[in-house]
Amino acid sequence: MSLKPSRGVIAMKYSSRTLAVLAVCAACSSNKPDGNTIGGSDITSTGGANSGSGGALFSSGGSSGSTGFGNGGADGGGKVCKGQDFAAEALPVDMYIMFDQSSSMGTSYPGANPPTTWWAVAQQAVEGFVNNPQAAGIGVGIQYFPLGGVDPQSCPVSLYQTPDVPVALLPGNAAALTKSIQSHVPEAFTPTIPALTGAVNYMKTWGPAHAGRQPVVVLVTDGYPTECPAMPDITDVANVAKDAYNGDPKILTFVVGFADEGGLDNLDQIAAAGGTGKSFQITGGDLGSQFTNAMLSIATTPLSCSFDVPTSSDPANPISTDLVSVHFISAATKIDTEVPKVNGLGGCMLNNNVGWYFDDPSTPKKVLICPGTCSSFSAGSISIRYGCAPIVPITN
């Protein structure tokens, strides 16, 4: 994702496919009347919610410093940071769905009248999603696990890195995807590790060949791994997602869990490691609508939480990377909240997966957002500013 110069304050744009991500701070002043703009009542030099004197977010100028953040914010002396405006849009999404067709998906769906199975409900859910008008423009491909029988026949990664239906845009790919899932039935056990590894490998090849689109893997499952190896652990699956998220190209892993009454909370571990925060849990009621909403949410999340470090138009007056800060503006409340700067991806983990960091502390080129913060950006916008020191967690 690149940041492009623009003029004025950039308005947030929403559509079924794209979320405009903005960075605002040009010509900031303290006399703008709008409390939702820079210099308004929410971000003023005296007494505002995020202010230099009395601001709630900062221990230097905040009321007590109990929030756990150190120096930074409005430059300590009440100055509001200034800079050039930048705007960026999230990339359109190409998703490779790795769908669990293990034998447990053939059990009865509780409360269904007439009686039906989880697999039949899942088939209907996939058909509903790929034929939904709001899904137009999303790239979707699919494969299933297990393939080949039981361990060891189901274990080769190569089985899963070749899709049953290759990724292609909806609605054009809808008929092939519908035909595909109708031709499959539940069987055998759950080799999640090779299945997810194969899906990641496919998207690693797909991504560079389709510039301008965000590659993601969507793991759909009703349970935990049971084979390949014989005693798999959820942490092993999470490590596959983590390596994909930290790799180049960056592949994000979303998780959709089918369950009778929840109980799949450990799937959150895979989602968090894959850069997407929490899993989507589908537990009852209208499963088709829940599944469609989950997949559309995946497609409209600003997934590529990587931004170019701002550069000055005047080579003789470069921007100090010590004075770069990142803010999140809630779409619902319009409240501007500064995101703390942490020391790398490890600092994210130490700060409850919240924050941002530079790709290279000495010669930074990118501003990278921690996975937990990134996953929350679907309900707001990002502002990358310069001219003021960022807040940092005291325990960073």
Secondary structure as a PSIPRED ss2 file (coil, helix, strand):
# PSIPRED VFORMAT (PSIPRED V4.0)

   1 M C   1.000  0.000  0.000
   2 S C   1.000  0.000  0.000
   3 L C   1.000  0.000  0.000
   4 K E   0.000  0.000  1.000
   5 P E   0.000  0.000  1.000
   6 S E   0.000  0.000  1.000
   7 R C   1.000  0.000  0.000
   8 G C   1.000  0.000  0.000
   9 V C   1.000  0.000  0.000
  10 I C   1.000  0.000  0.000
  11 A C   1.000  0.000  0.000
  12 M C   1.000  0.000  0.000
  13 K C   1.000  0.000  0.000
  14 Y E   0.000  0.000  1.000
  15 S C   1.000  0.000  0.000
  16 S C   1.000  0.000  0.000
  17 R C   1.000  0.000  0.000
  18 T C   1.000  0.000  0.000
  19 L E   0.000  0.000  1.000
  20 A E   0.000  0.000  1.000
  21 V E   0.000  0.000  1.000
  22 L E   0.000  0.000  1.000
  23 A E   0.000  0.000  1.000
  24 V C   1.000  0.000  0.000
  25 C C   1.000  0.000  0.000
  26 A C   1.000  0.000  0.000
  27 A C   1.000  0.000  0.000
  28 C C   1.000  0.000  0.000
  29 S C   1.000  0.000  0.000
  30 S C   1.000  0.000  0.000
  31 N C   1.000  0.000  0.000
  32 K C   1.000  0.000  0.000
  33 P C   1.000  0.000  0.000
  34 D C   1.000  0.000  0.000
  35 G C   1.000  0.000  0.000
  36 N C   1.000  0.000  0.000
  37 T C   1.000  0.000  0.000
  38 I C   1.000  0.000  0.000
  39 G C   1.000  0.000  0.000
  40 G C   1.000  0.000  0.000
  41 S C   1.000  0.000  0.000
  42 D C   1.000  0.000  0.000
  43 I C   1.000  0.000  0.000
  44 T C   1.000  0.000  0.000
  45 S C   1.000  0.000  0.000
  46 T C   1.000  0.000  0.000
  47 G C   1.000  0.000  0.000
  48 G C   1.000  0.000  0.000
  49 A C   1.000  0.000  0.000
  50 N C   1.000  0.000  0.000
  51 S C   1.000  0.000  0.000
  52 G C   1.000  0.000  0.000
  53 S C   1.000  0.000  0.000
  54 G C   1.000  0.000  0.000
  55 G C   1.000  0.000  0.000
  56 A C   1.000  0.000  0.000
  57 L C   1.000  0.000  0.000
  58 F C   1.000  0.000  0.000
  59 S C   1.000  0.000  0.000
  60 S C   1.000  0.000  0.000
  61 G C   1.000  0.000  0.000
  62 G C   1.000  0.000  0.000
  63 S C   1.000  0.000  0.000
  64 S C   1.000  0.000  0.000
  65 G C   1.000  0.000  0.000
  66 S C   1.000  0.000  0.000
  67 T C   1.000  0.000  0.000
  68 G C   1.000  0.000  0.000
  69 F E   0.000  0.000  1.000
  70 G C   1.000  0.000  0.000
  71 N C   1.000  0.000  0.000
  72 G C   1.000  0.000  0.000
  73 G C   1.000  0.000  0.000
  74 A C   1.000  0.000  0.000
  75 D C   1.000  0.000  0.000
  76 G C   1.000  0.000  0.000
  77 G C   1.000  0.000  0.000
  78 G C   1.000  0.000  0.000
  79 K C   1.000  0.000  0.000
  80 V C   1.000  0.000  0.000
  81 C C   1.000  0.000  0.000
  82 K C   1.000  0.000  0.000
  83 G C   1.000  0.000  0.000
  84 Q C   1.000  0.000  0.000
  85 D E   0.000  0.000  1.000
  86 F E   0.000  0.000  1.000
  87 A E   0.000  0.000  1.000
  88 A E   0.000  0.000  1.000
  89 E E   0.000  0.000  1.000
  90 A C   1.000  0.000  0.000
  91 L C   1.000  0.000  0.000
  92 P C   1.000  0.000  0.000
  93 V E   0.000  0.000  1.000
  94 D E   0.000  0.000  1.000
  95 M E   0.000  0.000  1.000
  96 Y E   0.000  0.000  1.000
  97 I E   0.000  0.000  1.000
  98 M E   0.000  0.000  1.000
  99 F E   0.000  0.000  1.000
 100 D E   0.000  0.000  1.000
 101 Q C   1.000  0.000  0.000
 102 S C   1.000  0.000  0.000
 103 S H   0.000  1.000  0.000
 104 S H   0.000  1.000  0.000
 105 M H   0.000  1.000  0.000
 106 G H   0.000  1.000  0.000
 107 T C   1.000  0.000  0.000
 108 S E   0.000  0.000  1.000
 109 Y C   1.000  0.000  0.000
 110 P C   1.000  0.000  0.000
 111 G C   1.000  0.000  0.000
 112 A C   1.000  0.000  0.000
 113 N C   1.000  0.000  0.000
 114 P C   1.000  0.000  0.000
 115 P C   1.000  0.000  0.000
 116 T C   1.000  0.000  0.000
 117 T E   0.000  0.000  1.000
 118 W H   0.000  1.000  0.000
 119 W H   0.000  1.000  0.000
 120 A H   0.000  1.000  0.000
 121 V H   0.000  1.000  0.000
 122 A H   0.000  1.000  0.000
 123 Q H   0.000  1.000  0.000
 124 Q H   0.000  1.000  0.000
 125 A H   0.000  1.000  0.000
 126 V H   0.000  1.000  0.000
 127 E H   0.000  1.000  0.000
 128 G H   0.000  1.000  0.000
 129 F H   0.000  1.000  0.000
 130 V H   0.000  1.000  0.000
 131 N C   1.000  0.000  0.000
 132 N C   1.000  0.000  0.000
 133 P H   0.000  1.000  0.000
 134 Q H   0.000  1.000  0.000
 135 A H   0.000  1.000  0.000
 136 A C   1.000  0.000  0.000
 137 G C   1.000  0.000  0.000
 138 I C   1.000  0.000  0.000
 139 G E   0.000  0.000  1.000
 140 V E   0.000  0.000  1.000
 141 G E   0.000  0.000  1.000
 142 I E   0.000  0.000  1.000
 143 Q E   0.000  0.000  1.000
 144 Y E   0.000  0.000  1.000
 145 F E   0.000  0.000  1.000
 146 P C   1.000  0.000  0.000
 147 L C   1.000  0.000  0.000
 148 G C   1.000  0.000  0.000
 149 G C   1.000  0.000  0.000
 150 V C   1.000  0.000  0.000
 151 D C   1.000  0.000  0.000
 152 P C   1.000  0.000  0.000
 153 Q C   1.000  0.000  0.000
 154 S C   1.000  0.000  0.000
 155 C C   1.000  0.000  0.000
 156 P C   1.000  0.000  0.000
 157 V H   0.000  1.000  0.000
 158 S H   0.000  1.000  0.000
 159 L H   0.000  1.000  0.000
 160 Y C   1.000  0.000  0.000
 161 Q C   1.000  0.000  0.000
 162 T C   1.000  0.000  0.000
 163 P C   1.000  0.000  0.000
 164 D C   1.000  0.000  0.000
 165 V E   0.000  0.000  1.000
 166 P E   0.000  0.000  1.000
 167 V E   0.000  0.000  1.000
 168 A E   0.000  0.000  1.000
 169 L E   0.000  0.000  1.000
 170 L C   1.000  0.000  0.000
 171 P C   1.000  0.000  0.000
 172 G C   1.000  0.000  0.000
 173 N C   1.000  0.000  0.000
 174 A H   0.000  1.000  0.000
 175 A H   0.000  1.000  0.000
 176 A H   0.000  1.000  0.000
 177 L H   0.000  1.000  0.000
 178 T H   0.000  1.000  0.000
 179 K H   0.000  1.000  0.000
 180 S H   0.000  1.000  0.000
 181 I H   0.000  1.000  0.000
 182 Q H   0.000  1.000  0.000
 183 S C   1.000  0.000  0.000
 184 H C   1.000  0.000  0.000
 185 V C   1.000  0.000  0.000
 186 P C   1.000  0.000  0.000
 187 E C   1.000  0.000  0.000
 188 A C   1.000  0.000  0.000
 189 F C   1.000  0.000  0.000
 190 T C   1.000  0.000  0.000
 191 P C   1.000  0.000  0.000
 192 T H   0.000  1.000  0.000
 193 I H   0.000  1.000  0.000
 194 P H   0.000  1.000  0.000
 195 A H   0.000  1.000  0.000
 196 L H   0.000  1.000  0.000
 197 T H   0.000  1.000  0.000
 198 G H   0.000  1.000  0.000
 199 A H   0.000  1.000  0.000
 200 V H   0.000  1.000  0.000
 201 N H   0.000  1.000  0.000
 202 Y H   0.000  1.000  0.000
 203 M H   0.000  1.000  0.000
 204 K H   0.000  1.000  0.000
 205 T H   0.000  1.000  0.000
 206 W H   0.000  1.000  0.000
 207 G H   0.000  1.000  0.000
 208 P H   0.000  1.000  0.000
 209 A H   0.000  1.000  0.000
 210 H C   1.000  0.000  0.000
 211 A C   1.000  0.000  0.000
 212 G C   1.000  0.000  0.000
 213 R C   1.000  0.000  0.000
 214 Q E   0.000  0.000  1.000
 215 P E   0.000  0.000  1.000
 216 V E   0.000  0.000  1.000
 217 V E   0.000  0.000  1.000
 218 V E   0.000  0.000  1.000
 219 L E   0.000  0.000  1.000
 220 V E   0.000  0.000  1.000
 221 T E   0.000  0.000  1.000
 222 D C   1.000  0.000  0.000
 223 G C   1.000  0.000  0.000
 224 Y C   1.000  0.000  0.000
 225 P C   1.000  0.000  0.000
 226 T C   1.000  0.000  0.000
 227 E C   1.000  0.000  0.000
 228 C C   1.000  0.000  0.000
 229 P C   1.000  0.000  0.000
 230 A C   1.000  0.000  0.000
 231 M C   1.000  0.000  0.000
 232 P C   1.000  0.000  0.000
 233 D C   1.000  0.000  0.000
 234 I H   0.000  1.000  0.000
 235 T H   0.000  1.000  0.000
 236 D H   0.000  1.000  0.000
 237 V H   0.000  1.000  0.000
 238 A H   0.000  1.000  0.000
 239 N H   0.000  1.000  0.000
 240 V H   0.000  1.000  0.000
 241 A H   0.000  1.000  0.000
 242 K H   0.000  1.000  0.000
 243 D H   0.000  1.000  0.000
 244 A H   0.000  1.000  0.000
 245 Y H   0.000  1.000  0.000
 246 N H   0.000  1.000  0.000
 247 G C   1.000  0.000  0.000
 248 D C   1.000  0.000  0.000
 249 P C   1.000  0.000  0.000
 250 K C   1.000  0.000  0.000
 251 I C   1.000  0.000  0.000
 252 L E   0.000  0.000  1.000
 253 T E   0.000  0.000  1.000
 254 F E   0.000  0.000  1.000
 255 V E   0.000  0.000  1.000
 256 V E   0.000  0.000  1.000
 257 G E   0.000  0.000  1.000
 258 F E   0.000  0.000  1.000
 259 A C   1.000  0.000  0.000
 260 D C   1.000  0.000  0.000
 261 E C   1.000  0.000  0.000
 262 G C   1.000  0.000  0.000
 263 G C   1.000  0.000  0.000
 264 L C   1.000  0.000  0.000
 265 D C   1.000  0.000  0.000
 266 N C   1.000  0.000  0.000
 267 L H   0.000  1.000  0.000
 268 D H   0.000  1.000  0.000
 269 Q H   0.000  1.000  0.000
 270 I H   0.000  1.000  0.000
 271 A H   0.000  1.000  0.000
 272 A H   0.000  1.000  0.000
 273 A H   0.000  1.000  0.000
 274 G C   1.000  0.000  0.000
 275 G C   1.000  0.000  0.000
 276 T C   1.000  0.000  0.000
 277 G C   1.000  0.000  0.000
 278 K C   1.000  0.000  0.000
 279 S C   1.000  0.000  0.000
 280 F E   0.000  0.000  1.000
 281 Q E   0.000  0.000  1.000
 282 I E   0.000  0.000  1.000
 283 T C   1.000  0.000  0.000
 284 G C   1.000  0.000  0.000
 285 G C   1.000  0.000  0.000
 286 D C   1.000  0.000  0.000
 287 L H   0.000  1.000  0.000
 288 G H   0.000  1.000  0.000
 289 S H   0.000  1.000  0.000
 290 Q H   0.000  1.000  0.000
 291 F H   0.000  1.000  0.000
 292 T H   0.000  1.000  0.000
 293 N H   0.000  1.000  0.000
 294 A H   0.000  1.000  0.000
 295 M H   0.000  1.000  0.000
 296 L H   0.000  1.000  0.000
 297 S H   0.000  1.000  0.000
 298 I H   0.000  1.000  0.000
 299 A H   0.000  1.000  0.000
 300 T H   0.000  1.000  0.000
 301 T C   1.000  0.000  0.000
 302 P C   1.000  0.000  0.000
 303 L C   1.000  0.000  0.000
 304 S C   1.000  0.000  0.000
 305 C C   1.000  0.000  0.000
 306 S E   0.000  0.000  1.000
 307 F E   0.000  0.000  1.000
 308 D E   0.000  0.000  1.000
 309 V C   1.000  0.000  0.000
 310 P C   1.000  0.000  0.000
 311 T C   1.000  0.000  0.000
 312 S C   1.000  0.000  0.000
 313 S C   1.000  0.000  0.000
 314 D C   1.000  0.000  0.000
 315 P C   1.000  0.000  0.000
 316 A C   1.000  0.000  0.000
 317 N C   1.000  0.000  0.000
 318 P C   1.000  0.000  0.000
 319 I C   1.000  0.000  0.000
 320 S C   1.000  0.000  0.000
 321 T H   0.000  1.000  0.000
 322 D H   0.000  1.000  0.000
 323 L H   0.000  1.000  0.000
 324 V E   0.000  0.000  1.000
 325 S E   0.000  0.000  1.000
 326 V E   0.000  0.000  1.000
 327 H E   0.000  0.000  1.000
 328 F E   0.000  0.000  1.000
 329 I E   0.000  0.000  1.000
 330 S E   0.000  0.000  1.000
 331 A C   1.000  0.000  0.000
 332 A C   1.000  0.000  0.000
 333 T C   1.000  0.000  0.000
 334 K C   1.000  0.000  0.000
 335 I C   1.000  0.000  0.000
 336 D E   0.000  0.000  1.000
 337 T E   0.000  0.000  1.000
 338 E E   0.000  0.000  1.000
 339 V E   0.000  0.000  1.000
 340 P C   1.000  0.000  0.000
 341 K E   0.000  0.000  1.000
 342 V C   1.000  0.000  0.000
 343 N C   1.000  0.000  0.000
 344 G H   0.000  1.000  0.000
 345 L H   0.000  1.000  0.000
 346 G H   0.000  1.000  0.000
 347 G H   0.000  1.000  0.000
 348 C H   0.000  1.000  0.000
 349 M H   0.000  1.000  0.000
 350 L H   0.000  1.000  0.000
 351 N C   1.000  0.000  0.000
 352 N C   1.000  0.000  0.000
 353 N C   1.000  0.000  0.000
 354 V C   1.000  0.000  0.000
 355 G C   1.000  0.000  0.000
 356 W E   0.000  0.000  1.000
 357 Y E   0.000  0.000  1.000
 358 F E   0.000  0.000  1.000
 359 D C   1.000  0.000  0.000
 360 D C   1.000  0.000  0.000
 361 P C   1.000  0.000  0.000
 362 S C   1.000  0.000  0.000
 363 T C   1.000  0.000  0.000
 364 P C   1.000  0.000  0.000
 365 K C   1.000  0.000  0.000
 366 K E   0.000  0.000  1.000
 367 V E   0.000  0.000  1.000
 368 L E   0.000  0.000  1.000
 369 I E   0.000  0.000  1.000
 370 C C   1.000  0.000  0.000
 371 P H   0.000  1.000  0.000
 372 G H   0.000  1.000  0.000
 373 T H   0.000  1.000  0.000
 374 C H   0.000  1.000  0.000
 375 S C   1.000  0.000  0.000
 376 S C   1.000  0.000  0.000
 377 F H   0.000  1.000  0.000
 378 S H   0.000  1.000  0.000
 379 A H   0.000  1.000  0.000
 380 G E   0.000  0.000  1.000
 381 S E   0.000  0.000  1.000
 382 I E   0.000  0.000  1.000
 383 S E   0.000  0.000  1.000
 384 I E   0.000  0.000  1.000
 385 R E   0.000  0.000  1.000
 386 Y E   0.000  0.000  1.000
 387 G C   1.000  0.000  0.000
 388 C C   1.000  0.000  0.000
 389 A C   1.000  0.000  0.000
 390 P C   1.000  0.000  0.000
 391 I C   1.000  0.000  0.000
 392 V C   1.000  0.000  0.000
 393 P E   0.000  0.000  1.000
 394 I C   1.000  0.000  0.000
 395 T C   1.000  0.000  0.000
 396 N C   1.000  0.000  0.000
